[in-house]
Amino acid sequence: MKDMLNLMSKYLNMGMQTEDVIRCATWGAANAIKRPDLGNLSEGSVADIAVIQVLQGNFGFLDAAGFKLKGDKKFQAELTIRAGKIVWDLNGMAGVPWSKDLK
């Protein structure tokens, strides 16, 4: 498996609804490893949040045997917050705009 978003994208392109893919990858995964403290945004839980965009285009996904699935949708991580702090910001969503006047 390339990464979690790649795996999620495969299910999305096989016809699974976006909401179901997200639920399985978060709450479903947390329950599978018996960690109900993860995979949710309940009051008091750790603020781990992923802002994900669904890209439209021409994509290819390989399985473990090397077979290719063609798809027109792909998840991309835009922003990741871990324990309330930004740890990944692909396009500077949370950044201060740059200006040549900044010193």
Secondary structure, DSSP 8 states (H G I E B T S, - for coil): ---HHHHHHHHHHTT--HHHHHHIIIIIHHHHTT-TTSS---TTS---EEEEEEEEEEEEEE-TTS-EEEEEEEEEEEEEEETTEEEEETT-TTS----TT--
